[in-house]
């Protein structure tokens, strides 16, 4: 497949393509620019994603991957929260039962 030349593309996309190629060289390998800021502008007309903070153009797949990791982390955190709530409830019930046993045995 022939790689598109910069002159064949709309101006905004051409600028983004140039920047992506430059960033690939900076990273020293294949792939696109990656940004850890996690706050993006979406250009739906030119189908580009740009970081709001550093203004680098970011590959859409990298953004989707980051979002999926965030979702996985949120699901894990929610499961852990539910588990801790159950443990807290069980411990509170155990404390209540021990206090009742102590009162019944006459030590309270």
LINMO-V641652 format. One line per field, one symbol per residue. ss: DSSP state (h for helix, s for strand, l for the rest). burial: b if it has 9 or more other C-alpha atoms within 8 Angstrom, else e. Layout:
ss: ???
burial: ???
This chain:
ss: lllllhhhllhhhhhhhhhhhhhhhhhllllllllllllssssllllsssslllllsslhhhhhhhhhhhhhhhhhhhhhhhhhhhhhhhhhhhhhhhhhhhhhhlll
burial: eeeeeeeebeeebbebbbbbbebbeeeeeeebbeeeeeeeeebeeeebbbbeeeebbbbeebbeeeeeeeeeeeeeeeeeeeeeeeeeeeeeeeeeeeeeebbeeeee
